[in-house]
Amino acid sequence: MNNTVEFKLPTDLQEAIKQIVSSSVAQIITETQQKNNYRPYMTKQETASYLHIAPKTLLDWEAKYKDIPTIEIDGVKRYRRTDLDNWMETRKLNK
């Protein structure tokens, strides 16, 4: 049994819907590409940029939250992107 209803939309409404969908898809593609431009292991500056915060805010967070996932080798700190994503998820207000 086919429960679909078909109807014809006015041409201007069809074009408006196409434009909205096209614009939304383009925005999602751009955001995904930007996220994928970050390396798997990031510096402090890259991490701050990735999190959309100031580098000073990252320093403040490191002082306040001792569980920010960090890799340190011979005093050089790196932040793994996936670990940061997981860490941010644990701080969601509406879990």
Rosetta blueprint (number, residue, H / E / L):
1 M L
2 N L
3 N L
4 T L
5 V L
6 E L
7 F L
8 K L
9 L L
10 P L
11 T H
12 D H
13 L H
14 Q H
15 E H
16 A H
17 I H
18 K H
19 Q H
20 I H
21 V H
22 S H
23 S H
24 S H
25 V H
26 A H
27 Q H
28 I H
29 I H
30 T H
31 E H
32 T H
33 Q H
34 Q H
35 K H
36 N H
37 N L
38 Y L
39 R L
40 P L
41 Y E
42 M E
43 T L
44 K H
45 Q H
46 E H
47 T H
48 A H
49 S H
50 Y H
51 L H
52 H L
53 I L
54 A L
55 P H
56 K H
57 T H
58 L H
59 L H
60 D H
61 W H
62 E H
63 A H
64 K H
65 Y L
66 K L
67 D L
68 I L
69 P L
70 T L
71 I E
72 E E
73 I E
74 D L
75 G L
76 V E
77 K E
78 R E
79 Y E
80 R E
81 R H
82 T H
83 D H
84 L H
85 D H
86 N H
87 W H
88 M H
89 E H
90 T L
91 R L
92 K L
93 L L
94 N L
95 K L
